[in-house]
Amino acid sequence: MGEKQKIVIIGGVAAGPKAAARARRLLPNADITVVDKGNLISYGSCGLPLMLQGMVAGLDPLTSTNSGVKRDLAYFANEKDIRFRIKTVAEGIDTAKGEVALFDIENKKAYKLPFDQLVLATGAKPFVPPIPGVDSEGVTVLHHPYDAVKVRERLKSGAKSIMIVGGGLIGLEVAAALGSPKRQVMVVEREPQLLPGLLDPEMASFVQEEMETNYVTVRTGEEVQAIETCEAGKKKVHLSHDAVEVDLVVIACGVRPNVELARDCGLVIGSTGGIVVDEYLRTSDPNIYAAGDCVENKHLVTGRPVYVPLASTANKQGRVIGSNLAGLKETFPGVMGTGVFQVFELNGGKTGLTEKEARALGYPVITSFTAGLDSAHYYPLHGNGIIKLVSCADTGKLLGAQVAGPGELIKRLDVFSTAIQFGATMEQVANLDLGYAPPFATPIDLGIHAANTLRNKSQGWLNSINVKEFQELIESNAELLLLDVRTPEEAADRPLGVGEQLRIPLYELRGRLDEVPKGKKIITVCELGIRAYEAQRILAGAGIKDVAALEGGVYGLPKSLLAN
């Protein structure tokens, strides 16, 4: 019997344990060792905001299986026959000798561990901007479970005012976890919108309104200049225009790939800062694989390298590597950049390209902004939502999708992600055979409705105006008439607060066409946008051509444009 295959994996959180577990199933006799510098392994870091909120009771649920078994050293040794070396730092890799230089922190002992195949799952580290005072007591990140423990201890000791620096996914999830009438929570984002790397501005506005409705102050377009420690441990945070005193500062400015070990041993690092891997997740050294937050990936729409650190990607890549360690030839094609979130009662996310990204890459773009229901209107638990689609005007192929609202929108986003990955056109999406029953969808699903909106625009039937264009017209004091075709009850409940208005319910429009002036630009308006399209077609049939329907309806407008 030959010598056992020696597999060493550096990193014991997501991709590393997954690769080890898959390799063990396929290689029952291999020698598999996982090295990690910490003492917590295989934990669910995405659950940290839930722990802050109190929905997860401490660390145990984040380090246990769904059957309640703790994923500790004994679990991996007994159930998986995988050895972990925790509190051990990987200090270097000798690719010629096939050795990893390790340092045992507890025993202060340096030694070397040989390998036949090496897996780098070194993850990412939080980016902390070089701000004076950022390393002082009362300033923290939220990256490791112990960070969440530290924040909870500060809250228990009386912290009532919290500033979160960064309006990305991590920052907003922390804000949603802490937002309460009993606390003063503020999010500071240097870009002019929240989630600048994920959503287009008009979609991000829904997120900001949801935050502000739930006692979170949002300040965009501002930077933190310095953090000063005041009496009683308070932090005085100097912003672009003023200073704010708070009890706690949470830095949530994203992460950067942890690639020092890879760089030092000569592996190729990509333009995004992540380790370059091929379709088999091999690095530039054929005996070294890499996965998770330390690698860059190929974007499946553009074919370009991107850095999108996600736990879902790390676990999928770990499985691919585990298979390939056993001699299979499994591939990982790339990512769509799909990201989803929940803040308070709002669900949101994005897949593929945003409009901004698509235009920057030179695509001829056509978009739709569609509001609707996630289930039948008579189903008591129905919810609303907005879907924005981005497609290529030349080919009709979908390039990206974004969703926001309290309804069940994430399953629609997953459908779009699948469709885009397989190169679907808007016509193909419109004809998908999706499941229907009143609790789950409308007869024409909201996602299909969004695709049909794109088709109507591209075919010239729908002449529309989006939220951004509408706001620009209002701000420019353009001469236009808002034709509100909602019912009187709807219009009274959510009246528009801008522009010259004419209210004619859609069911009366055909009989009152003589009241519609022909010398003005007309914007037809309804609650969700469907009746506005109907009105636009009625007016077009009557020879009134300078008409545009407001996409997304009143539901899609910022609250600042409503009268109450």
N, C-alpha and C positions, 0 to 999 in steps of 0.2 A: 504494500500500500504506500503510495507516494506521500510526500510532505503535504500537510494541510495548507490550503490557500489562506493567506494572511490578508485580511481586509481591515484597514484602519479608517475610521470616520471621525473627522474633527468637527464637532458641533452636535449637541444633544437635545435640540429643541423640537424642530419640525422635520426638515428634509433629512437630517441625519438619522434619527430613529426610524423614519419610514424606510429609508434605504436599507438600514440594518435588518428590519423586520422582513422586508421582501426578500433580501438576499438569504436570510436564514431559511425561509420556506423553500427556496430553490436549491440551497447549498447546505444540507444538514450537517456536513462535516467541516465546514469552513471555520476558521478562527476569526471571529468578528469582534472588534474592539471599538467602542465609541469613547472619544475623549471630549470632556467639557470642562471649562474653567470654573463653572459655578457648582452649586450643590443641588439646584433644582433642575430636573430634566423633564423633557417631553411635556411641557406645560402649554396651556392655551392662552397665549398672550392677548388674543383678540377679545377675550372675556374680561380684561382688566377694567374697562369702563363700567361693565355690569357689576364688578366687585365694588367699585367706587359708589355706585348707585345703591348698593345693598341688595341687588337682585341675586348676586352670588355670594354665599356666606363664606368668605375667607378664601384661602388658597387651595384647600383640598379638592373642591369640584374642578378646579382648573388643572389639577395634576392627577386626575382619576379617569378611568375608562367609563363608558356609559353604563357599565354594570356595577360601578362603584368601587372597582379595584384600583388601588393607588399605583400609579406608574412610577415606581421607585426602583432602586437597584435590585431588590429582591424580585420584583415583578419581571424585569427584563432578564435576570439570570434564570429564574425558574420557568417562566412561560416561554421565553424567547431564546434562551441559551445565548444571550448577548452580554458581554462584559462591558461595564462602564468604568471609566477612570475619571471620576469627578474631582473638582478642585485641582485640576491639572491643566497647565498652560502649554499649548503647542508653540514652541519658540522658533522652530525652523524646520525646513524640509530639505533633505539631501536627495535630489532626484536621481543622481548617479548611483548611489548606494541603496536607494529605496528605504530610507530611514526618516523618522520624524523625531526631532529633538524635543523632549518633554521636560516639564518641571513640575514636580509635586509640591503644591503650595503648602500643605500642612506639614509635610516631613522635610521641606526644604531640600529636596533631592532632585538632581538632574539625571536624566537617563535617555536612552534612545530606544525607539520601538520600530522594528522592521515591518515593511509591508510589501505585498505584491501589487495590490491596488489601493489607492488612497482616494477618499472622498472628502472634499471641502464643503462643509455646510456651516460656514462661519457667520452667516447671517449679516445683519446690519447693525450700525450703531446710531444712536440719536444725534442729529445735527444740532449743536448748540452754538448759536452765533456769538462772535467775539464782542459781547456787550460788557462794559464795566459793571462789576457786581453780580454777574450771572452765576458765579460759583459760590455765592454767599448762602448762609443758612436761610431757609424759607423759599429757596428757588429750587425746583426739581424738574425732572423729565418724567414721562410715563412710558417706560419701555420694558421694564422687568417687573415681575410680581412684587418684588420688594419695594419698588417705587410706589405701587398702589398702596402697600401697607403704610408707607411713610405718609402719603397724602391722607389716608384715613385717620392716622394718628393726629395729624394737624387739625383735621376737622373735629375730631373728638375733643381736642384741647381748646376748641373755641374759635377756630378760623371761620369767619363769616364772609369775608370778601376775597375773591379769587380772581386773578387775571390769568388768562390763557393766551400765550403768545404763539400765534399761528392759527389760521382759519382753514386748515386742511382737514382731512378725515379724522386724524387723531384729536386735534384740537376741538372739533365740533362734538365728537363723541364724549370727550371729557366734559365739555360745557353742558351737554344734554344730561350727563350723569349727575352733575352738581347743581344745575339750574333749579331754583326753588324760590318761593316768596320769602323764605327765611334767610336767603343768602344774596349777596351782590356778586354776580358772575359777569365778567367782561371778556370778550374775545377781541384781540387786536390782530389785524391782518394787514400786511404792508401793501398787498395788491388792492385794486379798487373793488374787489368782490370776494366773497367767500368761495372756497373750493376752486381756486383759479386753475388748478391742474386737472380738474375733473369735469366741470360744467361750464356752459356758456353763460354769460351774464344774466339773461332773462330767466334761466332755470335756477341760477344761484339766488335770485331775489326771493324765490319761494322759501328757500332755506333760511335766509336772513329774517324774513317775516315770521317764520315759525319760531326761531330763536327769540326774537324780541317779544313775541306773544307770551313766551314762557320765561320771562324775567331775566333774559340774558341780554346784556348790552353789547352791541356789535359796533366796532370802530374799524372801518376799512380805510385803506390808503394812508395808514400811519405806521411808523416804525418805533421800536423801543430804542432809545438812545443810551440809557443807563439805568441801573437799579441801585438804589441807595437804601441802606439800613437805617431805620429811624428808632425812636424810643419804643420800648416794649416789643421789639422784634418786628415791627411793621416794615413793609417794603414800600419805598417811594419810587414808583416807576416813571421815569421821564420819557414822555412820548414826543412825537414831532411837534405838537402844539401846546401841550400842557403836561402836568404831572398828576399821577393818581396814587393814593395810598391804599395798599391792600395787605391782607394777612398772609397771602400765599401766591406765588407765581409758578405756573406750570409752563415749561417750554415745550411746545409741540410744533417744531419747525421741520418735521419730516426726519428721514433717516438717510444714511449714506452706506454703500456697501462696504463690508469689512474685508478688505482685500490685501492687507499688509503682508500676511503670510504667503499668499499667492504671488504677489509682486516680488517679494524678496527671493523667492526660489526661481524666478524667471518666467512665470506664466504670463501669457498675454492678457493685458487689461484693456477693455474696450473704451470707446469714446464716451460712454455713459458713466464710466467709473467702475463698472462691474466686470467680473471675470468673463472672458470670451469662451464660449463653449460651442461645440458643433451640435448637430441634430441628435446625437447620442449622449449629449451632455458631457462629452470629454473635453478637457482643456487642451491647451497646446502641447501638453505632455500626455501621451496616450495611456499612461498608467494612472492618471489623476483625473477624477471626475469632479464636478462642482454643481451645486444646486441651491435653490432658495434665494434668499435676499442678497447673497453675495454675487450673483451672476446677472449679466444682461441678457435680454431675450430678443427674439425677432418679432416685430409687430406684424400680425397676420394680414393687415390691410395694406400697409405701406412697404413691408419687407425690410424696414429699417430697424437698427438696434434701438431698444428702449429699456429703461429701468423701471419696472413696476413691481415693487416688493409686496407680495401677498402670500398669506399662509396657504391658501388653496393651491397656488402655483408651486410652492415649496413641497407640499405633500405629493402632488402629482409627479414632480420631478424626482423626488425621492424614490418613488415606485419605479420609475423608468431606470434609474441608476441601479437599483437593486436587481432588476431583471438583467441588465447588461453586465453586472458583476458576475452573473451566472452564465454568461456567454451568449445571451440572447442579443438581438439587434433591434431593440425597441427605440422609437424616436419620440422626441418632444418637438412639435412643429413650431410653437411660439405662443404668443398671447394676444388677446384682443384689448388689453388694458381695461378689462371689466372691473368696476369697483362699485359697491353698493353700501348704503348706510341707512341708519334710522336715527333721527333726532326728534325726540318727543313723539308726536303723532305723525310725523312726516317720513315717508319712505322715499328714497331716491337712489340714483345711480347713473352710470354711463358705461357704454361699451363702444368699441371702435373709436372713430374720430369725432371730435366736436366740430362745429362749423368753423370756429376759429382755426383749428388745426388743419382742417381740410383745405380751407382757402390759402393758408400759409404754404401748403404743399403744392398749390397750383391746380387743384381739382376744380372743374366747373361745377358749382354747387347749387343744388336746389334743396330747400328745407320745408318742413311742415311743423306746425305747432298745434297739437290737437288735444282738446279737453274732452273728457267723457267719464263714464261710470265703469267700475270694475265688475259689476254684476247688475242684474235686473233692477230697475228703479223701484219695483215693488218689493224687492227683497230687503228686509229690515236692516241688514248689516252692510248695505252697499256703500262704497266709498268713491270719491272723485280722484282724478289724477290728470296730469299733463304728460304727453309724450312729444318729444321733439325728435324728428328724424332728419338725417343728413344723407343725401344721395348724390351720385354723380349724374349731372344733367345729360352727359353724352351716352352713357351706357345704361342708365336706370338702376345700376347696382347700389345697394345700401352701403353707406360708409360708416355710419354711426347712429347711435340712439341714446337719448337721455330721458329719464323719467323723474317725476316729483309729485308727491301728493299723499294723502292719507290712505288711499286705496291700495289694493294688492297689485302693485306695479312691477315688483321684482321678477315675477314669473314672465311678464311681458318682455322685460329686458333680457331675460335668459333666452327667450324665443328669438329676439333680434340678434343676440350674440351668436346663436347657432346659425341663423340665416346668413349673417354677414360672413361668418367663417367659411361657409360653403358657397359664397359668391352669389347669393340670391339677389334678384331684382325686386323692385317694389311690387311688380305684378305677381311674382311668385309668392311673396309674403302675403299679399292680399288674398291668395287662394289657398293658404295653408289650412289643413283640416284640423282645426283645434277643437278641444272639448268644449261642449256647451251644456250648461244647466243653470237655472236662475241664480243659485248661490255662488257660481264661479265666473260667470261672464254674461255679456249681453249677446243676443243672437249673432250680431256682427261684433266680434271681440274688439275691445278698445285698440289693441295692437293692429288689427286688420283695418279698423277705421282710420288709424294714423297713416297706414300705407295707402289707403284709398284717397286720403287727402293729398298725398304726394302725387298720385296718379292724376287726380283732377287738376292739380296745378300744372303738371307737365303737359297735359293734353289741352290746356287752355280753357277749361271749363270754369275753374275757380280762379278768379282774380282777387287776391287777398293782400292783406297788410299784416305784418307781424307786430309784436308788442313794441319792439325797439323803434320801428318805423312810425308806429302810432304815437309814441311818446315824442319823437322828434317833430312830427307834424304839430302836435299840441304845443310844444315849447316854442315853435317858430311862429305861432299865431296864424297858421295857414287858414285860408278861407275854406271851410268845409262844413258839412252837415253830418251829424251823427244820427243815423236812422235806427232807432231802438225798436226792434221787433219782438221784444219780450212781452209777456202778459203784463197787464197793469200791476198785478200783485208782485211779480218779480221785479219790475222796474222800481216800484215803491220800496221794496225790501233792500235792494242794493242799487240805488240811483247813481248814475254817473255824475261826477263832480266837475266835468270839464266840457268845453265846447258847446256850440249851438246844437240843440237836440230837437228831433221830431220823433214822437212816440206813436207808432202804428203797429199794433200786434200783427204778427205774420198772418193770422187767419183773416185779417181785414185788409191786407195790403193790396190784393188784386182789385178790390172795390174802391180803393182810395188813392190810386196811382196819380190822380190829378193834383193831389196835395204835395207830391214830391217834386221839388224844383229841378229843372233840367240844366241849369247853368252853373251848378256847384259840384265840387267833388263830394261824393257821398261815401261815408263809411257805414256799412250795415253792421249792427251790433246785436248780439243775443247773449244768453248766459254761457253757453259752451262753444258756440261757433257754428253749429249745424244749421240753425235757422237763419243765421246771417248769410250763409252760402245760398240757402233757398231764396232769400230775399234778393241777393245779388243776381241770381239767375232770372227771377221774375222781372227785375228792373231791366236786365239786358234784353229780355224778350219784348219789353215795352219800348225799346229804343233808347233807354237811359244807359249810356256806356261808361261814364266816368264814375264807376262804382267799385269799391273794394270791400270785401268782407273781413272783419277783424278775426284773425286766427286765435283760437283759444277762448274767445268771448270775454265777457266781463270776469269770468273765473280766472283767466290768465293775466289780468291787469294787476299792477301794484295797487295796494290799498290807498296810496296817495292820490290816485285818479278817481277814487270813489267819493261820493258826497258824505258818507258816514261809515 
